[in-house]
Amino acid sequence: MSSGRKRSHAESSDKAAAAGFSLLSAITNGFKVAGLAVVIWSWGYLGFSVGWLYVALFFHIMNEEFRKVKESKKAFVQQTLADEKTAILSLLDEYPSWVCSL
């Protein structure tokens, strides 16, 4: 009889834990929406120009491009470490023909 009580207690605590995570997620989403609303309201209240959005967008795009270049270099280094000869030969297409003939 006591094992039945332990099982039901464990099951109810699991359900409560799952409900707690759902509640935490809802609270977190609520704060995100409220924060976004405050930012948008502040933007209009302080009279910022739309041009600042373009500046932020420019820096975001530049950051993404630099990240892609960095990841590409990292992948090349990993490939070089794995098989040095094929990695170097794969780069020969980027050089002029007179460099490859030397």
C-alpha positions as CSV (number, residue, x, y, z in Angstrom):
1,M,0.0,0.0,0.0
2,S,2.8,2.4,0.8
3,S,4.5,1.7,-2.6
4,G,1.3,2.9,-4.3
5,R,1.4,6.1,-2.3
6,K,5.0,6.7,-3.2
7,R,4.3,6.2,-6.9
8,S,1.3,8.6,-6.9
9,H,3.4,11.2,-5.0
10,A,6.3,10.8,-7.4
11,E,3.9,11.2,-10.4
12,S,2.3,14.3,-8.9
13,S,5.7,15.9,-8.2
14,D,6.7,15.2,-11.9
15,K,3.5,16.9,-13.1
16,A,4.1,19.8,-10.8
17,A,7.7,20.2,-12.1
18,A,6.4,20.1,-15.7
19,A,3.8,22.7,-14.8
20,G,6.5,24.8,-13.1
21,F,8.6,24.9,-16.3
22,S,5.6,25.9,-18.3
23,L,4.9,28.7,-15.9
24,L,8.5,29.8,-15.9
25,S,8.4,29.8,-19.7
26,A,5.3,31.9,-19.7
27,I,6.7,34.4,-17.3
28,T,10.0,34.7,-19.3
29,N,8.0,35.3,-22.5
30,G,5.9,37.9,-20.7
31,F,9.0,39.8,-19.6
32,K,10.5,39.6,-23.2
33,V,7.3,41.1,-24.7
34,A,7.1,43.8,-22.0
35,G,10.8,44.6,-22.6
36,L,10.2,44.9,-26.3
37,A,7.2,47.2,-25.7
38,V,9.3,49.4,-23.4
39,V,12.1,49.6,-26.0
40,I,9.6,50.6,-28.7
41,W,7.9,53.1,-26.5
42,S,11.3,54.6,-25.5
43,W,12.4,54.8,-29.1
44,G,9.3,57.0,-30.0
45,Y,9.4,59.0,-26.7
46,L,13.0,60.0,-27.1
47,G,12.5,60.8,-30.8
48,F,15.2,58.6,-32.3
49,S,15.6,58.6,-36.1
50,V,15.0,55.5,-38.2
51,G,18.5,56.0,-39.5
52,W,19.8,54.5,-36.3
53,L,18.1,51.3,-37.2
54,Y,20.0,51.3,-40.5
55,V,23.3,51.8,-38.6
56,A,22.4,48.8,-36.3
57,L,21.4,46.7,-39.3
58,F,24.7,47.5,-41.0
59,F,26.8,46.5,-38.0
60,H,24.7,43.3,-37.6
61,I,25.3,42.3,-41.3
62,M,29.0,43.1,-41.0
63,N,29.2,41.0,-37.8
64,E,27.5,38.0,-39.6
65,E,29.9,38.3,-42.6
66,F,33.0,38.4,-40.3
67,R,31.6,35.4,-38.4
68,K,31.2,33.4,-41.7
69,V,34.8,34.2,-42.7
70,K,36.0,33.2,-39.3
71,E,34.1,29.9,-39.5
72,S,35.5,29.3,-43.0
73,K,39.0,29.8,-41.8
74,K,38.4,27.5,-38.9
75,A,37.0,24.8,-41.1
76,F,40.1,25.1,-43.4
77,V,42.5,24.8,-40.5
78,Q,40.6,21.7,-39.3
79,Q,40.7,20.2,-42.8
80,T,44.4,21.0,-43.0
81,L,45.1,19.3,-39.8
82,A,43.2,16.2,-41.0
83,D,44.8,16.0,-44.5
84,E,47.4,18.6,-45.2
85,K,48.2,17.8,-48.9
86,T,44.7,17.9,-50.2
87,A,43.9,21.1,-48.3
88,I,46.8,22.9,-49.8
89,L,46.1,21.6,-53.3
90,S,42.5,22.8,-53.0
91,L,43.7,26.4,-52.6
92,L,45.8,26.3,-55.7
93,D,42.8,27.4,-57.8
94,E,42.8,30.8,-56.1
95,Y,46.4,31.7,-57.3
96,P,47.5,32.8,-60.7
97,S,49.0,30.3,-63.1
98,W,52.5,31.6,-62.8
99,V,52.5,30.9,-59.0
100,C,51.4,27.3,-59.5
101,S,54.2,26.6,-62.1
102,L,57.0,27.5,-59.6
